[in-house]
C-alpha cells in the first residue's frame, strides 16, 4: 500500500429529525466534488475515489432485531493521492457557501474525524489503482 495515499473519513450520528437537512448539505459537498474532481479539472491527480453512506443506528449493531435508536449514521469517505491533496481539498472546500453549515454539522454530530489517515489494510486496492503509481 502506498504511504502517499491519504484519506478523509468522517462519521456522524444525527437525530432522524435533522437527517434530511444534514443530507442536503452533504449532497451539496458531493456535487461540488463531482465538479472539482472531474476529469476536465485533472481530478484524478488528487482524488482516487469517494463515497458517502447513511444507515439507521441500531440499538445493538450485532442484533438489528433489537431496533433502532432513532438516529442516522452518515459517513464521508474520501481517498486522495497525497497529504497535499487532502490539504488542497480542505482549503478549497472551505471556500464554498455551504461550508459554515458543513462545519456546524461536524461540530454538532461528528463522532469520527480523521483527516489525512493512512490506509493500513485494503482488499482489492491494487487491482483498481496500481496503474496510478
C-alpha positions in Angstrom: 0.0 0.0 0.0 1.4 3.4 -0.9 2.3 5.6 2.1 1.4 8.6 -0.1 -2.3 7.7 -0.2 -4.2 9.6 2.5 -7.9 9.6 3.4 -10.5 11.8 5.0 -13.0 9.7 6.9 -15.8 11.4 8.8 -18.6 9.7 10.8 -21.7 11.4 12.2 -24.6 10.4 14.4 -27.6 12.6 13.6 -31.1 12.5 15.1 -33.5 11.3 12.4 -35.5 14.6 12.7 -32.3 16.5 11.5 -31.1 14.0 9.0 -32.7 15.5 5.9 -31.1 18.8 6.4 -27.7 17.2 7.0 -28.0 15.0 3.9 -28.9 18.1 1.9 -25.6 19.7 2.9 -23.7 16.5 2.2 -25.2 16.4 -1.2 -24.0 19.9 -1.9 -20.5 18.8 -0.9 -20.8 15.7 -3.2 -22.0 17.9 -6.0 -19.0 20.3 -5.5 -16.7 17.3 -5.5 -18.1 16.0 -8.8 -17.2 19.2 -10.5 -13.9 20.0 -8.6 -12.6 16.5 -9.3 -13.9 16.0 -12.8 -11.6 14.6 -15.4 -11.7 18.0 -17.1 -10.2 19.6 -14.0 -7.5 16.9 -13.6 -9.3 15.5 -10.6 -7.7 12.0 -10.8 -4.3 13.5 -9.9 -5.8 14.3 -6.5 -8.8 12.2 -5.7 -8.8 8.4 -6.1 -12.4 7.9 -5.0 -15.0 8.9 -2.5 -18.3 7.6 -1.2 -20.9 8.8 1.3 -23.1 6.5 3.3 -26.1 6.6 5.6 -27.8 3.9 7.7 -30.0 3.7 10.7 -28.2 3.4 14.0 -29.1 0.2 15.7 -29.5 -0.3 19.5 -27.3 -3.3 19.1 -25.3 -3.4 15.8 -24.8 -7.1 16.2 -28.5 -7.7 16.5 -30.7 -5.4 14.4 -33.8 -7.1 15.7 -33.4 -5.1 18.9 -34.4 -2.0 16.9 -33.1 1.4 16.0 -32.1 4.3 18.2 -33.8 7.0 16.2 -30.5 8.3 14.8 -29.0 8.1 11.3 -25.3 7.3 10.9 -23.6 9.2 8.0 -20.1 8.6 6.7 -18.0 10.5 4.3 -15.0 8.6 2.9 -12.5 10.2 0.5 -9.2 8.7 -0.7 -6.6 11.1 -2.0 -3.2 10.6 -3.8 -1.3 12.5 -1.1 -1.5 14.5 2.1 -1.0 17.7 0.0 -4.2 16.7 -1.9 -6.1 16.3 1.4 -4.9 19.8 2.4 -5.9 21.2 -1.1 -9.3 19.6 -0.7 -9.9 21.2 2.7 -8.7 24.6 1.6 -11.0 24.6 -1.4 -14.0 23.1 0.3 -13.8 25.9 2.9 -14.5 28.4 0.2 -18.0 27.0 -0.6 -21.1 28.8 0.5 -22.4 25.7 2.4 -19.2 25.2 4.4 -20.3 27.0 7.5 -23.2 24.6 7.8 -20.9 21.7 7.0 -18.6 22.8 9.9 -21.6 23.1 12.2 -22.7 19.6 11.4 -19.2 18.3 12.1 -19.1 20.1 15.4 -22.6 19.0 16.5 -22.7 15.5 15.2 -19.2 14.4 14.2 -18.0 11.3 16.1 -15.2 10.2 13.8 -12.9 12.9 12.4 -9.9 11.6 10.6 -8.3 13.9 8.0 -5.1 12.5 6.5 -5.4 8.9 7.6 -3.1 6.3 6.2 -4.6 3.0 4.9 -3.1 0.1 6.6 -5.3 -2.6 5.0 -7.4 -2.7 1.9 -8.8 -5.5 -0.2 -8.7 -5.2 -4.0 -6.9 -1.8 -3.8 -4.1 -2.7 -6.2 -6.4 -4.1 -8.8 -8.1 -0.7 -9.1 -5.3 1.8 -8.5 -1.9 0.3 -9.2 -1.8 1.9 -12.7 -1.6 5.3 -11.0 1.8 4.6 -9.3 
